[in-house]
């Protein structure tokens, strides 16, 4: 399967994604092979609140990029139920028109309860998609709020999707999700209030600390359901890539590597806590042990 993956076989890629998502040891040679090829794709994160049209916009981006002859992979992270643990994995339903196109690969991942808009295994899967030779890799997060901003560390560029009348003017000034945007799409721009939303966003950008080198996220109006404004969004992403240059892109990739390693460390510590800490939890609840001492004991592993 490793040879098939290196040769660009989409079935081998799909199987590799399954192994990486499950965290199985068999995925490690594939992940090493992916990273050996280096990062050449444009990795675009698409984020925004639920209902803003992220999936529809992603579908329109696929269509436009394919019209230019570029190969596109999409990783859509869907929310998991906090009760059953299941996920519909339905974002790709909006992209079904591309299912027979060998230049398009779409995969859904469940968030598995992870915060930040991404799954714990997102970054490994992202590396596999980059290593498969696509020109663009689009990462669509779950619907996020004002502070779930992991996508900025996971991607080269972040596209924030907003809609008119998404709240009063104060929303545009709140920290977090606004500050990670490299490009902003005001989607459903045929609805009333689009011009006001654009004005408020421009005003919000001017309030932050900035100098002559500051990148102000271009604001583009889109109507994704009709394919309108998509070329302008792609042009804005490419302009940001030129602004970053090779040094800027390398810094972002280092931030991605740091996030991936940190995520895996946290996952393994939590697994150890689940496996070994039951008696410790009972002792803390009884007052026999301090919570800080219990945490130190788990980290040392000397139970």
N, C-alpha and C positions, 0 to 999 in steps of 0.2 A: 504494500500500500504506500510505503514511503516513496518508491520510484514513481508510482502513479500520481501521487500528490505533486512531486517535483515536475512531472510532465504536464500538469494542468488539468488532470482528470477531475471533473466536477463531482463525480460520485465519491472519489477518494477524499476530496475536500469535505463533502458532507459527512462522511464517516469520521474524518479527523475532527471536525467540529463537535460531533457527538462525544468522542473520547475526551476532548478538552473540556467540554461543558460538564462532564461527569467527574472530571479531575482524576482520570485513570492514568496509571504510569505509562501505558502504551502511547499516550499523547506526547510524551516528552521528546522522543526522537523527531516527531513531526514539528513540534514547536521549535526545536533547534534548527531544523531544516528551513523553517519559515524565516527565522531571524538571520540565518546565514545569507539569504538572498538580499537582505537589506530592505529598507523602507523606501519605496518609490511611489506608492500611491498617494493621492490626495485623500487624507482622512478627515472627513467632515462630520462633526456631531450636529445633530438636529434635535433641539430641545424646546420646551415650552409647556404651557399649561394644557391639561386635558381639553380636547375639543377645539384646539387652535388650528387643526388641520395639518399636523406634522406628517401623517402617513400619506395624505393626499398630495402634499407638497413634495414628499420624497418620491412618490410615483411620478409626478411631473418632472422632477429632476432626472430620474432614470430615463424617461422618454427623450428629454432634451440631450442628455449626454450620449445616449445611443445614436441619436441623429448625427452626432459628430464622430461616430465610429469608436467611441470609448467604451471599455468594458467596466461594468459597475457591480459591486457587491454591496448588499444591504444587510445590516444586522439590526433587527428590531427587538428591543427589550420590552416585554409586556409585563404588567403587574401580576404578582401572585396573590391569591386570596390569603389573608391572614388567618382564616378559619380552616379551609380545606387544604391549603397549600397548592391548589391547582391554578392553572392559568389557561386562558382561552387561546393565547398565541394568535390573535386575530388581526394584528396590524398588517400582515402580508396579504390578507384578503383584498385590501385595496390595491394591491400590486399584481393581481392575478393576470392582467393582460400581458405580462412579461414572462409567464411561466414557460413558454416554449422557446424563449430566446436564450441561446447558449452564451450570450455575452452578458447575461444578468444572473446573479446568484442572490437569492433572498433567503434569509434564515431568521427565525424568531428564537429568542431566549426568554425564559421566565426569570423575573427579578429575584425569586426565592427569598423575598422579604428584605433584600438588601436596600439600604437607603442610598440616596445620592443619584437615583435615576438609572443605575446600572446594576447588572448582576455581578456576583463575586467572580464569575468566570469570563466576564465580558472581554477583558484585556487579552487573555490567551486566545480566545476565538478571533479577536481583532487581528492579532499577529498572524494567525493562519490565513486570514483573508488577504492581508497585505502580501504575505509570501506567495500567494497563488497567482500573482501577476496582474491583478486588476488595476485599472487606471484610477478609479475612484472607489473608496470604501466609505459608505455612509452609515453612521451609527445613530439610530433613532432611539432616544431614551423613552422611558415611561413618562407620563404626564407629571411634570415637576412643579414645585412651588418656587419660593423666593430664595431658598438656601441650598437646594440639592444640586450641587454644581460640579460633581465629579467629572462630568462630560468634558469640561474644559481641560482637565489634566489628561484625558484619554485620547484627545484628538488634536490634529494640527490646527483646525479651525472650528469655531462654534457658531452655528446659525441658530439664533433665537427667533422662534415663531410666536408672534402676538396677533391679536385680533382687535378690531375696533370695539369700543365699549366693554373692554375687559376689566373695568373698574374705574374709579375716579382718578384724577390726575396725580394723586399722591402715590399710586402704585408705581408710576414710572420713576419715582425718585428713591424707591427702596433698594437697599443694597442686596448683593447676592446674585441672583439670576441675571440682572441687568449688567453687572460688571464683568461677566464672562463672555459677553457677546462680541464676536468679531464682525458679524454681519447680522442685521435685524431684518426680518421679513414681516411686514404688516399684512397678514393674510386676510382673505375675505374682504379685500379693499373696496369691493363694490357695495359694501354695507355703509349705512350712515355712520359718521364719526371717524372715518379713516383719516381725513385731513387733520382733525384735532389730535388724534393719536400720534401722528407723525410729528406735529408741532411739539407736543409734550415730551416725546422722546428726544427730540433735538435739544429742547431746553434742559432736560435732565443731563444729557451728555456734557453740556457746557458748564455744569456746576462743579464737576469733579476737578481735582488737581490735574493740570495738564501743561504741556509745553509744546514747542514746535515739533517734537518727535512723537507726540501722542497720536495713537491711531483711534480715530472716532469711527465707531461701527457704522458703515453705510446703511441707511434705512431704505428698503425697497418695498414698494407696494406689489402684492401678488394676489391673483385669484387662481389658486392652484387647481380648482375643479375645472377651470377653462384653459389652464396652461399659460396664463398671462403673467408676465413679469419674471419668468423663470430664467431667461437669458441674462437679465440684469443681476439676478442673485448669483449666478455662476460667475459672471464677470467680477462681482464684488469679492467673491471668495478668492479668485485668482489674483486680484489686486492685493488682497491681504497676504497671500503667499509671497508675492514679490516684495511686499513691505517687510516681511519677516526675514527673507533671505536665508541662506544655508545655516548661518549661525543661529538665527531665531528658531528655525525648524528643529535644529539639533537640541536646543534647550527645551523645546516642547517635548521632544521624544525622550529626553532624560527625565522630565517630569512624569511622563507616562510610565517609564520603567520604575520610577520610585513608587508610583501609585500601585503598580502591579505587585511589586515585592511586598509592600506594606499590607496590601489586601490579603496576600497569601499568608503572611505572618499572622495577621489577625484571625484568619479562618482556622489556622492550625492551633492557635492558642484557645480559641473557642471550642474546638473539637476536644482538646485535652481537658478543658474545664467541664465539658459535658460528660466525658468518659470517666474522669477521676475525681470530680469534685462533689459527688453526691453527699458523702459523709461530711465533707467540709461545710457544705451549705447547712446541714442539720446542726453542726456544732456552732456555726455563726448564729443561726436562729435561736439556739438555746442560750446564747451568751457565753459559751465556753471558749470561743475563739473570736479574735478581732477580724473584721473584714479585710483590713490591710494585710494582716498576717496570712490569712487564707489565700489572698492573691499572690503574695510572695511565695508561698508554698507551691502553688500551681505553676508559677513561672520556673521555679527551681526543679520541679518534678520529683521532689524528695518526699513523697507520700508514704 
